[in-house]
């Protein structure tokens, strides 16, 4: 949500960005698109991703935050909603003085992106029946993306004012995001895997600058990374291809955070990592009692000449 590049029309918004955990195996994404088109036929819908792991609110919030500063201003529809049908609130949150509005469940999903763009201005609970999908229909309460969030988002694009969607709520009462924080333990920096991308790169909850103190006396841009019981040499690099054989790459990713990576390989698969795993970064000089284990890549089909 680039609040420096307003994309708001005088009577609404012309762009909607849509993120969910719906996947593409079922009809859910297409149905939501159709509901939006029926209400706001001229709005442009940008699919940010629908590949969030199902029910993973934290992953959805992180993905939305990573994308936020690059999204066009307008309405953001975000649905990762394991509490659908419960008393959790459905909300719309205005940011940037009305440059953008985020619509989704009040479960922490929206919070990282809202914080990244400067915090919430106004917020409302989505209770107005006239801006829901046929409240008289007996449809059950399992698809609020279709019945509540998409109609509200589409009506906002058509110029319906935020306050018409329901009563205002104190932005301070919105559910915060629960994000892990790195910590120092002795000479070690304890970090956590926030996200594993499509290529198997493992984003950590630290930046390269966080490693400065433990790396101050190291040479060859090398540290140690302890993953479970395995100690590896971790090399700070600028590009994936710069990682030396047997080492783990430490690279600043496109979000400005540190990622563990291997050239043309999945660091997650090779090192047994996944979201939520803790690991330790430490100085080589502080681990003299242990020798690091070189990374031995698992064989794959294209490594076998007979598979060509």
N, C-alpha and C positions, 0 to 999 in steps of 0.2 A: 504494500500500500504506500506508494510513493507520495507522501503528503506534500512534496514540493512540486508535483506536477498534477494539479487538479484536473479531473476528468468528469466533473459533475456538470450535468446540464442544468438549465434554469429550472426545469420541472422534474428532476430526478437524476438517474445515473444511467449511463449507456454501457457499462461493463460490469459483469459479475464474475468473480473467481470462485471456483467450486472445488472443494477438497472433501474426501470421505474415505471410509474404509469399506465401501460397497463392492469393490472389485468390478470385474467385467463379465463374470460368469452368469450372473442373473440380470434381470431387467431393470434393476433399481436405478442405475445412473440414467438410462434412457427415459425412464418414467419421470424422474425429476426434471430432466431437460424439457420434456414435453409439457409438464406443469408450468414451468417458467415461460416457455414459448406461448402457451395459451393466454397468459396474463400480460406478458411483456414481450411481444413478438419481435421487437427491434433490438432488444438487448443482446449484446455479444457475451457469450458464456465461455470462459477460459477454464479448462479442466487442469487444475494444478496437479493433482494425483488422486486416484481412487485405489491406490495400492497400499494404503496404510494397513498394517496388520490388524485384523478385526479386533475391536474393543480396546485397542491400545491408544488410550487418550494421550499419554505422554508422547508417543511417537507422532501422533497427529499434530499435537501442539508444537513439537520441535520442527516438523516439516513446514507448518504454517509460518513459524518464525523465520526459518531459513529463507522462505520465499517472499516474506512480507515486503521487504524494501524494494523488490523488483516487480511487484504486482501493480498494475494500473490502479489508480484510485477508483473507487466505486463501491459496490457491495461485495462482501466476501461471505460466501455460504460454506460453512464448515460443519460436517456431521460425522463425528465418531461418538456414538451415543449408547454405551452399554446400559445406561439407566433409562432408556426409552420406556414410557408408560408409567414411570414412577413420579414422585413429587419433585424431582429435579426441575429447575426452571428452564424454560425456553426463552432466550434473550436476544436482543439486538443492542449492540454497543457501538456508539459513535466515537470516532477518533479524528484528530486533526481538525476540529471545529466543523465537522460535517463533511470533510473531504471523502471519508470512507465510513462504512458501517459494517460491522461483523455480525453475522447472524448464526446462531447455533445453540447447542446445549450449554448450560452453565455448570460445567463439570471440570473446568480447568483447561479445556481445549483451546479457548480463545486467548487465554491469559498471556502466554509468551509473546504472541504477536502484538497484542494490545500494549504490553510494556515496551516492546521494541520501538514502537512508533510514537511513544510519548505518553501513553496512558489513556484511560477512558475519559471522555467528556461527559456525555449523557448515556444512560442505559435504560431500557424498558423491558418489561416481561411481556412476552407475546401471548396475550390472552384474548384479543379482540376477535370474535368469531367471524366477523365479516371479512377478515383477511386470512382466513384459513380455508382449506379445501373442503367445501360442502360439509359443514359441521353436523348436518342432519343425517348424513349417510352413516350406516352402521359398518364402519371399516376396521374397528379395532384400534388399538393404540400402539402398534408395533412399527409404524413407518412415518415418524414425525418429519423425516426429511422431505417426504412428499406432501404430507397433510398440513404441516405447520411452518417449517423453515423455508421451503421453496416458495410457497405463496407469499410469506412475509417479505422475503428478499425481492421477489418480483414486483410486489406492490411498491416497495421502496424505490425500485428503478423507475416505476411509473409516476413517481412524484408524491406518493402518500407520505405525509410527514411522520417522523419517528414516533411522536407522541400519540398518534392515532392507533398504533399497534398494541398499546396496552399501557398500564400504569408505569410511571417512572420509578426506578429503583436506585438506591445509592450505589454508585460504582464500587465503593469500598466493600460492599457485601458480595461482590462477584467472587466466585471460587478461584483461588489462586492456583498457579501451576506448582507442582511439586517436582523440582529439578534437583538432581544430585549435585553436591558441591565437592570439589577436590579438597584434599587436606594433606598437611605435612605430618609425617610420623617419623621422628628422628631425622635422618638424612634422606628419607624417601619421600617421593610425591605419589600419593595414592589417587588414582584417577578411575573413571568408570567409562565404559563404552556407552555412548549415547545412542549411536545409530550405526547400522551397517548398510552401506549403499549397495546398489545393484552390482557393482564390481567387486564387492567384498572388502572395500576399505572401511576401517573401523574408526569412526569419529569419537574423540575423547572429550571430556568436559574440561579441557584445559587449552590454553594457547601456548605457542612456542615460547613466549616471554615467561611463562610460568616455570619453565625448565632452566631459566638462566642461572639460578643459584647453584643447582646441582651440576650444571654443565660447565661452570666457570673454569674448572681446572682440568677439563677433559681435552683430549686431542682428537683430531680426525672426525670431529662432529659426532662422536660416539658416546652413547649412554648405555645403561643396561635396562632391560625391561623384564620384570618378573611376572610371568603369567602362570598362576597356579604354582607348580614346582619347577617350571621350566624357566631358566634364565637365558635371555638372548641379548646379543649386541644390537642396539638400536641406533641407526645412523640418521642424523638430520640431513635432509636433502631438499632440493627445490623441485625436482621432477621425479616421477616414478621410476624412470629408466636409470636414474643415478644410484639406485640402491645396489650395493655390492652383494655378490653371492654370499649366502649364509647369514645375511643381516636382515633386520626388520627396518623398514623405512619409517621415519618420522617426518611428516610433510604437512605444511599448513594448507588446509583445504579451501574450497571456494567460499566457505562461511567464516574463515579466519580462525578456525579451531584446528587443533592438532589431530592428525589421523595416523593410524598404523597402516602401512601399505606394503605390498610386494609387487614388483613389476610384472604385469600381465598375469597376475595370480590373485586369488581371493585370500587376503590376510585372515579373514574370518574362518574360512575352511582350513587353511594350513595351520593356523595357530589355535584353533578350537575356541574362537571368540563369538560372542553374541551380545545383543543389547543387555545392559545391566551387569556385565562381568566387571569386577574390579581387577586392576593390575597396578604394579608399582614401577615407577621410574626411579632409578638410582644411579649414582656415580660408579664408574668402573673401579675407582680406587677404594670405594667402600664395600666392595664385594670380592675382596682378594681371596676369601676362603672358598669361593666357588668359581669354576670356570664356565663361561657361557656356552650354551649349546648352539651350534650353527643350525640355522633353519634348513631342514632337509625337505625339499618340496616333494609332495606326493606325485606319483606318476599320473599322467592324464593321457587321453587318447592320442593327442597330437604330439606327444613326446615319444611315441612308439613308431619307429620307421615302418613297421608292418601295417600300421593303421592308415598310412597315406594312400 
